[in-house]
């Protein structure tokens, strides 16, 4: 959606549109599709060099409760999402294929981020982009392993 409008879903499953500034996205999403499209809107703004904050995936989708993922999610800096949440978020696109995820991963290459943002934000954004680049790479490996002939 453009101009700050996002697709939302209420607790009864009814979907509609709302202005982004009326919403808090740091709560768990019930629908990976809604979380994905909200994250993708923020990611697009980031890719255009217009963001003031990094679109950390955990702010849009935080569903995984696996005990071994909890320490990674509690780290202060860097990406705080686990591979399960990232895969679920990307699945919300409706196109969870190796080729699609590879294209998505390339959006987060640290060198690309370095060119987009000035020195003041460069280190934080570059480190987070590198973490996201690696995390999406792990999702790619899981997709490749699950589709490999046995």
N, C-alpha and C positions, 0 to 999 in steps of 0.2 A: 504494500500500500504506500501511497505517497502522502506528502504533506502532513505527516504525523498521525495518520489513521492506521490502525492495526486491526487485524481480525482477532476477536476474543471469543471465549466460551465461558458461560457461567456454570455454576455448580449443578445445574439441571441438564447440562449438555446443549443449551441453546447458544448458537453462534450469532455474532453480529460484529459491528464495527464500533470502535471507540477511539478517542484521541489518546495518543500515547502518554501525554503528560498527566492523564487521570489514572494511570495504571502503575502498579509496582511490580516489576518483573523479577524481583529477587525472592519470589515465592515459587514453590514447586508447581510446574505445569502439569496438567492432567493429560494434555494432548501433545505428543511430539511434533505434530504438524504445526500447531499454533506456536509452540516454542521455536521451531525451526524458522518460521517466517518472521517472527519478531527478531530473532538473532540475525537472520540474513539481512534484514533491513539495517540493523546496526553495523553489520559487517560491510555492507555496501557503502555506507557512509564512511566507514573507516578506510576502505579501499580508495575512496575518492579524496582522501586526505583531509576530511572534514570533521573527524572525531576528536573529542577532548578526553575520552576515556576508551580503554580497550574493551571490545565486545567479548568479555570472558564468557564462554559457553555455560558455566555453572550458574550464571545469573538468569539464564533462560530455561535450563533444564537441570534438575538435581534429583534424579529418581533412584539411582543406584544406592543400595544400602549394604553392599558387601563389606564385611569387616576389613578385608585387606585393601579396600579402596579408600577407607576413611582417612588414613594418615595423609594421603596425597591431597585430598579435598580440604584438609585443614591447614596446609602450607599457606603462609601469608603472601608470598610473592609468587609470580609465575602463574601458570594455568592450574586451576584447582579442580578441574574436571577429570574424571577417570575415563578410560577407554569405553566403558559400558555406556556412560552418559553421552559421550561424543558420538558413538555409533547410533544410539537411540535418537539423538538430535538430528543427525544426518539422515536417518531413516524417515524422519518427518518430512523430508523433501519429496518423498515418494519415488526417489531415483537412487536408491542405495546400490550402485554398481561400482565396480573397480574403476572404470573410466571416469565416472562422475566424481567419485571421491578424490581421484588423482587431480582433477581440475580444481576441485575445492582446496586441496592441500596446497597447490601452487599459488593460490591467492595469499597464502600466509608465509611465503618465503621471506626470511629475515632481511635479505638484501633489498627486496622490493619495499619492505617497510622502512628501511633506512633511507631510501630515496623519497618516500612520501612525507616523512615527519622531520621537523627540525631537531637540532641537538637537545633541546630542553626535554623533549619527550622520547627521543630516540632510544635511549638505553632501556627504559621500561617497556616500550612498545616492541622493540626488537627482541628482547628476552621472552616476552609473552608470545610473540609471533613464532619464535623458534620452538617454544614449548607446544604450541598448537600445531605447528608444522609436523613435529615429531609424533604427537598424539594422533593426528589424522593419518600419518604414515602407518601407525600400528593398526588402525581401523582398516586401512588398505590391505595390510598383511593378513588380517583375519578374514576379509572378504576373499582374498586370493586363495587362502588355505581351505575355505569352505566350499569353493567352487572348483578346486583342483580335482581331477579324476583320481579315483582311488583304486 
